[in-house]
Amino acid sequence: MHVGVIDLGRTGAFIVRRLLAAGRPCVVYDRSPRTVAELAAERAHGAASVPDLVHELDAPRVIWLAGPASDTDATIAELRAFVEPDDTIVVCGPSDYTDDIRRAAELADRHVRYVDVGVCGEIGRPGATFCLTIGGDETVVRSLGPLFETLAPSRGYQYCGPAGAGHFVTMIHDGIERRLMAAYTEGFRMLRAAGTAWTDRGPDHELNLSEIVDVWRRGAPVASPVMDKAACEVAAAHEAGCGLPEMHR
């Protein structure tokens, strides 16, 4: 299965490199020729334009869009002139789920298939964790299963429902993450700001945030990657001498 990837930022480049490592050919395009050349040096096939990318792919095509939400509609509009029935457009960049529903309906008129892929977590950053939540026609999504298995961690993707479901689930996930960040950050602010207020033993007995977080990692119910992220932000702010970060809202 040949795959085209448009927009080669962190997410797009990650997708291409994972697919290439699995032996899956990729045709790539980005507005930056330098970025295209970098991935071409890693065995991707560089395209000079969106039409060129479409023409380089055998039908039925699978074309991944990994750019910012503000670019998605314009890119799809450009693709519409060249894609054919049974081609699939996969939107893996950020997107409002209501836009996914609209786009899927618009493309269905031309028998072009639409799949939305939400990323829960951070994709492409060393050491970061993520999973994929997917929306679209179930038969189409199942046919793309080998690609999702290549991209996601073990058992790290889920078909959630029709078009829009993938990004809807991701929206809820991100809301939960922000609330967790607020709770962790406020707790760490309290620990850091407490100083010696809790005891009369003096400064040698200040609370050590890094040691507290480390022991929490070893079995406390609150341990999570979000806790680590919040602790790192508080520690970095403290070390930079710029006070404690504001709570995440």
N, C-alpha and C positions, 0 to 999 in steps of 0.2 A: 504494500500500500504506500504510494507516494504521497507526501504531505507537503503543502505549502504553508509557510509561516510569514505573516506580515507584521512588522514592527518588532525590532530586535533589541529591545531593552532587556532588563534583567529577566523578566518572565519569558519573553520570546526567545532569548538566547538559551535559557535553561531548557525550554522545550526542544529546541533544535539539537542541543548537545546530548540530551537524553535519548532522543530518537536516533541520532547518528551512532551513539555508543551501542545501541541495540541493532544496528545494521539496517535501519530504515532510512531510505533516501529522503532528502528534504530539499525543496526549492525555497529560497529565502529572499525577502525584499524589505528594505528599510530606506527611508529618505536620506540616510547617511550612507554614501557609497563606501566609506571607510568601514562602517559596521558590517556591511555586506561582505566586504573583502576579508575581514577577520574570520567570519564564519566559513567563507569559501575556502580559506586556508585550512579549515578543519574538515573538509570534504563535503560541505554543503554546496549546492548549486546556486550561485548568485543570479538574481534576476535584476534587470535594469529598470523595471517598472511593474505596476500591478498587472497590466495586460500581458506583459512578458511572463510573469509568474504563472498566470492562468494557462497560457499557451504551452508552457513547459511541462505542465502536469497532464498525465493521462486521465481521461474520464473513466468513471465518475471521480471527481476531485474532492479532496478534503483540504479546506483552507482555514487555517487558524489565524484569528486576529488577536494580538496580544498587546495592543496599544492602549492609550488612555481612553476613557469613556467619551471624551470630547471628539475623538477622531473616528469613532466606530461607525456612525451613520454615514459620514462622508466616504469612508473606505468601502462600505457595503454598496453605496450608490455607484461607486466606480466599478465595483465587481459585477454589478447587475448587468452591465452591458456585455460581459464576456462569459459568465458562468452559464452552465447548461442544466437541463433537468437531471435530477438525481445527484448533482453536486451538493456538497455539504459545507456550510459556513459555521465554524465553531468560534464563539466569542469567549475568550478566556480572560480578557481584561476586565476591569471593573465595569459594572453595568447596572442600571436600574431594572429591576425585574419587569416593570411595566413596559420598558422599551423592548425587552426580549419578546414579550407577547406580541407587541405591534410588529416587530421585524419578522417574526416567524410567520405571521399572517400575510404580510406583504410578499415575502419570498415564496410562500406556498402557492400564490397565484401563478408563479413561474415554475412550480414543481422543484424548487430549490429548497433543500432541507436546512434547518437551523437548530443549532445546539448551543446552550449556554452552560458555561463551566465556571462555577464559583470557587475561589481559592480561600480556604479557611486556614489562616496562618500566613507564613512568609515563604514564597517560592523563590528559589534561586540564590538565597543567602546561605553561606556556609554555616552548618550547624542548626539552621532553623527547621522547624517542623511544619508540615502542612498536610491537608487532605483536600480532595476535590468533591464538590457536590454538583450534580449534573441535571439539566433539564432539557426536554425535547421529546420527540417521538421515541417511544421505548425501543422499537425495532431498529431505528437508526442508531441510537445510543449503544445498544447491544452490539451492533456491527462494528462500532469503534472501540469495543472492549480491549482489543490488543494494544491500542494506542494508550488508553488510560492505564492499563497494567504496566506499560513501560514508563509512563510519566510519574505515577503516584507511588508512594510507599506501599508496602505489602498491605493489601486489603484497605487501601487508603482512598478509595473513591466509591461514590454511591449514586445510583440513579434515583432521583427524588420525585420526578413527575414531569408533566408537560412543560413546554417552553416557559421560561421564567422561574421555574421551581429551583433551579440550581443557584441562581443569584438571590432568590428570596431567602433560601436557607442560609446562605452566606451572610446576608444582611442581619438576620437574627443572631447568628454566631458573633458577628462583629459587635453588635449591641451588647451581648453578654460579656464579651472580652473587655469592652470599655468599662462596664460596671465593675468587673473584677479588678481591672487596673485601678479604678478609683478606690476600691476597698483596700487593696494591697498598699497603694501609695499612701493613703491616709494612715494606715497602721504603721508603716515604716516611718512616716513623718513623726508620729507620736513617739516611736522608739528613739529616733534620732534626736528629737527635740527634748526628750525627757532629761537628758544629761544626768545629773546626780539628784534630781528632784525627788526621786523615789527612795533615796537613802541618805543617811548622814555620814556615810563612810568616806566621802571625798571623791575626787576626780579619778582615782585609780579604779573605781568601780562603776564607771560609765558603761552603759549597755553597748555591747559590740554587735552592730547590725549584721556584719558579714558572718560572724559565728552563729548568730541566731538563725539566719536564713539557711546556713549550711546544715544545722541540725534539723531544721524543719524539712529539708529535702530528704532526709533519711527515714521519713515515715509519717510525718504530720499530715493530716487530712487536707491541709491547705496547700501542700506542695504541688506545683504545676509550672509549666514553662512561663505562664503569665506572671507568676510570683517572681521568677528569676528576672524577667524583663523589668518589672517594677523595681526590684531591689537594685538592679544595675543602674537604672535612671537616678534613683535616690543617691547611690554611692558616687556616681559620676558628678552629680551636682555638688555634693559635699566636697569631693576632692578638688573640684574646680573653684571652690570658694564662692559659689554663686547662690548659696542657700539651698533650700529644699525645693524640688519641683512642685508646681501646682498640681492639685488633684486632677486626674483625667475625668472629663465629664462625658 
